[in-house]
Amino acid sequence: MPPVPLLLLLVAITALASVAAAWVRRVRSARLATLAASWEMNFTPIDRFQLTRSIAARFPTPGAADIVVRDLVYGPDAAAGSLRYFFTVEYTLGILRTKRRWISAGTLVERTGDGGERFSTITLAPTHRPLLEQYEWLREQQGGEGVGLP
């Protein structure tokens, strides 16, 4: 195959893959926004509260690198003065050739009162479930009640 048509084919495939990835991301965000509304919580597709640094410092999986937090579902928790966050976390595990990118849902509580640690420990959902089911699993583990807006 001549170089110019090959280049055009590769550009077209790359553009198609980019459009497909954006569409999948938009669908996932819409589903999570609907889930957040049903829980009477708020949703933002970006890390608006800059939790990535705090989560990376407390991440429960040793050796995790390149941690990215997105798709925040958040609202007041039953405990007075605290916020509950559910989020999607992407991270890389492995050394040298065995590196693999993982995507999981997680949750933590931010305490806004005086004294003690500001953030609770991070709970991650089992990665063998689809992402929306991971969010549901985390909420069930937290009791489901008392999480959300009054």
C-alpha positions as CSV (number, residue, x, y, z in Angstrom):
1,M,0.0,0.0,0.0
2,P,1.4,3.4,-0.9
3,P,2.4,5.7,2.0
4,V,-0.2,8.4,1.6
5,P,-3.3,6.2,1.6
6,L,-1.8,4.2,4.5
7,L,-1.4,7.5,6.4
8,L,-4.9,8.6,5.7
9,L,-6.3,5.2,6.8
10,L,-4.4,5.4,10.1
11,V,-5.6,9.0,10.7
12,A,-9.2,7.9,10.0
13,I,-8.9,4.9,12.4
14,T,-7.4,7.2,15.1
15,A,-10.2,9.7,14.6
16,L,-12.9,7.0,14.8
17,A,-11.3,5.6,18.0
18,S,-11.3,9.0,19.5
19,V,-14.9,9.6,18.7
20,A,-15.9,6.2,20.1
21,A,-14.0,6.9,23.3
22,A,-15.7,10.3,23.8
23,W,-19.1,8.7,23.2
24,V,-18.4,5.9,25.8
25,R,-17.3,8.6,28.3
26,R,-20.4,10.7,27.7
27,V,-22.7,7.7,28.1
28,R,-20.9,6.7,31.4
29,S,-21.2,10.2,32.7
30,A,-24.9,10.4,31.9
31,R,-25.5,7.1,33.7
32,L,-23.5,8.2,36.8
33,A,-25.4,11.5,36.8
34,T,-28.7,9.6,36.8
35,L,-27.4,7.4,39.6
36,A,-26.3,10.4,41.7
37,A,-29.7,12.0,41.2
38,S,-31.5,8.8,42.4
39,W,-29.3,8.9,45.5
40,E,-30.1,12.6,46.0
41,M,-26.4,13.5,45.6
42,N,-24.4,15.7,43.1
43,F,-22.3,14.6,40.2
44,T,-19.3,16.1,38.4
45,P,-17.3,14.3,35.7
46,I,-14.0,16.0,36.7
47,D,-12.1,16.1,40.0
48,R,-13.5,19.5,41.0
49,F,-12.4,19.2,44.6
50,Q,-8.8,18.1,43.7
51,L,-9.0,14.9,45.6
52,T,-6.4,13.1,43.5
53,R,-3.5,14.2,45.6
54,S,-5.2,13.2,48.9
55,I,-6.4,9.8,47.4
56,A,-3.0,9.0,46.0
57,A,-1.4,9.6,49.4
58,R,-3.8,7.2,51.1
59,F,-4.3,4.7,48.2
60,P,-4.8,1.2,49.6
61,T,-3.1,-0.7,46.8
62,P,0.7,-0.7,47.2
63,G,2.7,0.2,44.1
64,A,-0.1,2.0,42.4
65,A,1.1,4.8,40.0
66,D,-0.4,7.5,37.8
67,I,-3.6,7.7,39.9
68,V,-6.4,9.7,38.3
69,V,-9.7,10.5,40.0
70,R,-12.9,11.4,38.0
71,D,-16.7,11.0,38.0
72,L,-17.3,12.3,41.5
73,V,-20.7,11.6,43.1
74,Y,-20.8,13.6,46.4
75,G,-23.1,14.8,49.1
76,P,-23.4,15.2,52.9
77,D,-23.0,11.9,54.9
78,A,-25.2,11.0,57.9
79,A,-22.4,12.1,60.2
80,A,-22.7,15.8,60.9
81,G,-20.1,17.9,59.1
82,S,-18.8,15.3,56.7
83,L,-19.0,14.7,53.0
84,R,-19.2,11.4,51.3
85,Y,-17.4,11.0,47.9
86,F,-17.9,8.1,45.5
87,F,-15.5,8.3,42.5
88,T,-13.8,6.5,39.7
89,V,-10.1,5.9,40.1
90,E,-7.7,4.8,37.4
91,Y,-4.3,3.6,38.3
92,T,-1.4,1.5,37.0
93,L,0.0,-1.6,38.7
94,G,3.1,-3.6,37.7
95,I,6.8,-3.4,37.2
96,L,8.5,-3.1,33.8
97,R,6.7,-5.2,31.2
98,T,3.8,-6.4,33.3
99,K,2.2,-2.9,33.8
100,R,-1.6,-2.9,33.6
101,R,-4.2,0.0,33.9
102,W,-7.0,-0.6,36.4
103,I,-10.3,1.2,36.7
104,S,-12.3,0.9,39.9
105,A,-14.9,2.8,42.0
106,G,-14.0,4.0,45.4
107,T,-15.4,5.9,48.3
108,L,-14.2,8.0,51.2
109,V,-15.5,10.5,53.8
110,E,-14.1,14.0,54.3
111,R,-14.5,15.2,57.8
112,T,-14.9,18.9,58.0
113,G,-15.0,19.2,61.8
114,D,-12.1,19.8,64.2
115,G,-9.6,17.1,65.2
116,G,-8.6,13.7,63.8
117,E,-7.8,12.8,60.2
118,R,-9.5,14.9,57.5
119,F,-10.1,11.9,55.3
120,S,-11.3,8.4,56.1
121,T,-9.7,5.3,54.6
122,I,-10.4,4.6,51.0
123,T,-12.7,1.7,50.1
124,L,-12.4,0.2,46.6
125,A,-15.0,-1.9,45.0
126,P,-14.2,-5.3,43.5
127,T,-12.9,-4.7,39.9
128,H,-14.6,-7.8,38.4
129,R,-17.9,-5.9,38.4
130,P,-19.0,-3.3,35.8
131,L,-18.3,0.2,37.0
132,L,-22.0,1.2,37.8
133,E,-22.4,-2.0,39.8
134,Q,-19.2,-1.0,41.7
135,Y,-20.8,2.3,42.7
136,E,-23.9,0.4,43.9
137,W,-21.8,-2.1,45.8
138,L,-19.9,0.7,47.6
139,R,-23.2,2.4,48.6
140,E,-24.5,-0.9,50.0
141,Q,-21.3,-1.4,51.9
142,Q,-21.8,2.1,53.4
143,G,-25.3,1.2,54.5
144,G,-27.1,3.1,51.7
145,E,-29.1,5.2,54.3
146,G,-28.0,8.6,55.4
147,V,-25.9,9.2,52.3
148,G,-27.3,12.0,50.2
149,L,-28.8,15.4,50.5
150,P,-31.4,16.0,53.2
